[in-house]
Amino acid sequence: MTKQTLAGGVVHKMPEDLETAILKIPKTLAVWEDITPLARNEWICWVISGKKAETRNIRIEKALSKLKGGMRRPCCWAGCIHR
């Protein structure tokens, strides 16, 4: 069985912990596959910009919940400064 890989963003590559989490929830995966590369980039940047591991884990859980609910971009965040 081959491992499914998800597309990353425009600037950021998909981190393994976020990818594993997204692949576990079919509804979240469906939204991830439907959003644009820029939107994926913003989700990834938001998750990895947390300085502490605890913050990153919280952001992954929030991202999963929001994606599952159909949200296409992180809310109340200035956006990726790397593009």
C-alpha positions, 0 to 999 in steps of 0.5 A: 500500500502506498502512502497518500501525499497531499499537496503543499502550498505555494511557498511551504511544503506540507509538514508531516504532522499536519498531513497525517492529521488531514488524511485521517478525516475524510471531510477535512481531506475533501476540503483540503483537496478543493482549496487553492494552493494559496489557501493551502499555503496559508493553512500551512504557514499558520500552523508552522508559525507557532513557536511552541510545539503546544501551539502548533498542536493546538493550531493543527486541531483548530485547522482540522475542525475549521476545514471539516466545517468548510472554512477555506482559509485561516480566519483572523490572521494576516496571512503568509508573509513568505509569499 
